[in-house]
């Protein structure tokens, strides 16, 4: 994400209530299910989520085929 977007974009209340918060809750529930399904630690899931966040913050690393999760 560029500094421009970090400084200027803020969700509207309706976006936060109807889209963002439910999405975050859904992602959290899905990831909790993964810990049970693949019998991994919550720390492993946090590494997975960090890698996803990194891909959004540094999109050029994906273009080079670099994936730190492998």
C-alpha angles and dihedrals in degrees: 000000000000123000088246092065094041090056101041111032123080124162119248115241091253091051091050094047100041104031116013102043095043090048092051091048091049092050091049092050092047092050092047087055090053091057088058096039098050096025095235132145123264086242090064090054090050089054089051091051092046090054090052091049090048090054089057094044095045107029093168092070089062091051089058091053092248113149116170091192093074 
